[in-house]
Each structure stands twice: as C-alpha cells, then as structure tokens.
C-alpha cells in the first residue's frame, strides 16, 4: 500500500467516525426520549392515570430539539475554547512548549527536525510541545490551519527514536497539517464534549431528583 492508498484509507476511517458520531447522537436522543416516557409513566402511576403510549410525537419533538441544542452548545463552547489553535489543544493534553533556545540535546534534535520539515513543506514552523510525563511513543498535530498549527510528541518519542525515525513521525504529522485533518479533529473534540454535556446534565438531574425525593 503506497502513501496515497494510506491517505484514502485514513479518509474512509474518518468518514466512519463521523457516521458513528451521528449514530451516537441518535442513540442519545432515543435514550432521553425513553427516560422522559418513564418519568411520565411514573407520574401516571402515582396519579392513577394511564401511562403514555410509546409513540408520542409531542414529546419526541421537544426532546430532539433540546438534545441537539445541548450537544451543539457544548460542541461550540469547546471549539471556541480551542480557538487559539494547536497551542490550546497541546496545553489541554498537558504539553509543555519546547523553548526555541533550548540546549537540551533531545529537544534540539526535535526542533531541528520540525524546522527542516516546515521548510520542505513550505509552511510556517509549527509550535513544538512535549508531553513530558509520557514515556510511550506517540505524536499529534493540532490546529485549524498551518498558520496556528502545533506539533506535540511524547517524551518517549523524543528520547527513544533516532533522528531518522523521528523524521518519519514528524513527516506523518505534517501530512495531517497539509491535508486539513486537524480541523476535523478539533470538531470531533467539540462533538464529543457536546455528548459529554448531555451525560453531565443527566447526572445533575438525577442528583436533584434523588435529593428532592
């Protein structure tokens, strides 16, 4: 499999992730709808009335609207929080920016490789971050565009890999910058945060319900 085949495969996997995200939102709507029906059924049981039928468009409509609004609001909030670009994502992950004037041999090697790749790609040199507490080998690129991009590597990636191996890793991250994958990643981060907001709201409602008896 050559580079372009890998690229096509990565795009297909990204499309699948987007589909999964949509299915997750649908599943959340169904769960919220079911929970609301259970609440109505409980109220009906206490008052002696008949429980609600499974299909209640007048309930489903508001549930869909409110759920989508909560997910969108949470997503937009997180995306705005990361509006500074790659640096905000790197710091969120616990990254420490590498000082351009560092004299540490490993950090100097990393900076030199990133600068060489940026010159070869014809884009501004991204800010470089190290996840100092991570001994595994991993790396990421983040940002909305090459102008605000950041590249982060784990400490293990920086110290264990040879210069040639590190060049391969950094070249891979530059491909994400040039292909615009970073924008999609930030949107997915926002979408996941929106879904988490639903769970936080549900947890809060459950606690209030328990306290109120």
N, C-alpha and C positions, 0 to 999 in steps of 0.2 A: 504493500500500500504506500503510494507516494504522498508528498505533502498535501496536494490538492484533494486527494481522496480522504486524508485525515481531516482536512478542513470541512469537507462536505459531511463527513460522519459527525463531526462536532456540531455542525449546524442542525443536523437531524436530531441529535440528542437534545439540543437547546429547544427545538420545537416541541419535543416530547415533554420537556419540563414545563413549558408554557401551558400545554394541554393539561398536565397534571395539576397545575395551579388552578386552572379553570374548574376542573373536576372537584378540587378541594373546596372551592367557594360554593359550588352547587351542593356538596355534601354538608357544608356548614349551614346553608340555608335550610336544607331538609331537617337537620338536627334541631335548629332553632324553631322551625315550624312544629316539629314533633313535641318539643318542650312546651311551647305555647299551648298546644292542644291538650297536653297533660294537665297544665295549670287550669284550663277551662273545665276539663273533666273533673278535677278535684273540687273546684268551686261548685260545679253542678251537683256533685255527690253530697256536698255539705248542705246545699240549699234544697235538695230533693228534686232538682230539675233533671232533664235529660242531658246526657253528655253530648259534646259536639260531634258531628259527623267527621269522617276522615278528610273529606274534600270540602274545604271552606275557603273559597276564593277571597272573601272579605278579610280573612285573617292572613292568607298566604301573601296577598299583595303588599300590605304594610311590612310583613316580615322580610320579604325580598328587598324592599326599598331601604329599610333600616339597616339590614345586614350589609348590603352593598355600600351604603353610605359610611358605615363604621369602618369597613375594610378599606375603602378609598381614602377616608380621612386619615386612618393610621398609616397607610402607604404614603400619602402625600407628605405627612408630617415627617416620616423617616427620610424620604427623599430630600426634603428641604433641609433636614438636619445634616445630610451628607452633601449639601450643595457646594461645599468648598472643594469638592473633587476628591481625588485619590488620597490626599493627605488625611482627610477626615475619616475615610474608611480604614486607612492604615492605623491611625491612632485608636480607632474604635476596637481594632483587633489586638491592641497592646503593642503596636510597633513604636520603635524609637528611631527618630531620623538620624541617619549617619552624617556626622559633621563633615562637610566638604574638605576641611583642612585636617582630617584625622591622620594620625601617624601609625595607627594600628595596621599591621600588615594585611590581615584578612579583610578589614573594611576598605583599605586602599585598593586591594585586588577587586573587590566588588564594585567600587565606584569606577575604577578604570574600565571594567567590562561594560558597565551600563553606559558610560560615556562613549565608548567605541561603538556600541550597538546603536546609540542615538545618532551618531554622526553617519553611520552606514545607512540608517533608515531615513535620514533627512528630517528628523523631528527634534523638538527641544528635549534636553536631557531631563528625564523624569526625576522627581524627588525619590530618594532611596531610603528605605526603612528596614530595620532588622527586628525580628521578634526574638529578643534576647533570651527568653526563657524556654524557647522551643528547640530541642536538640534533634528533632526529626528533620528530614529533608523535604522542604516544600517552598513554594513561592506563589506570588499572586501579583496581578496588575489591577489597578483600580483608578477610576476617574470617569469623567464624562467625555473627554477628548484628549488628544495628545498634549494640549496646552496645560491641562491640570492633572496629568497622569502621575501616578506614583507606583513604584515597584517595591514590593516587600519580599524579603526572604527570611527563612528561619535561621537561627544561629547555626544549626547543623548544616544547612545548605551552604552557608558561607564558609564554614571552617572545614568541613569534611571533603567537599568536592574539589577536584583540581581546577585549574583555570579553564581548561578546555571543557570540562564537564559543566562548570558554572556558565560558560558562554552558551552552551546548549540550552540550559534552563532559562537564562535571561532572554535568549533569542525567542524562545517559546512565548514568554510573557510579552515581548514586543509584538508578536503576531496578534495577541489579544488587543493590544493598543491600536494597531493599524487596522484591524478588522471591525472595530467598534463593539467588541464583545463586552467591554467594561460598562457601557451604558445599560445594556440589558441586565448585567449582574446587579447594578445598583437598583434597577427597577424591581428585580426579583427580591432583593433585600427589603425594599419597601413593601412589596406584596406580602412577603412572609410576616413582616411586622404588623401589617393590617390584619392578617389572620390571627396573630397572637393577641391583638387588641380585643378581638371577639372573645377569646378564652378568658382574658382578664376581666372583661365586662361580665361574662357569665359567672366567674368566680365571685366577683363583688356582689352580684345579685343573689347568689346562693348564700353568701355570708349574711347579707341583710335579711334574707328570708329566715335563716336559722335564728338570728338574734331576735327577730320580731315574733317568732313562734309560729 
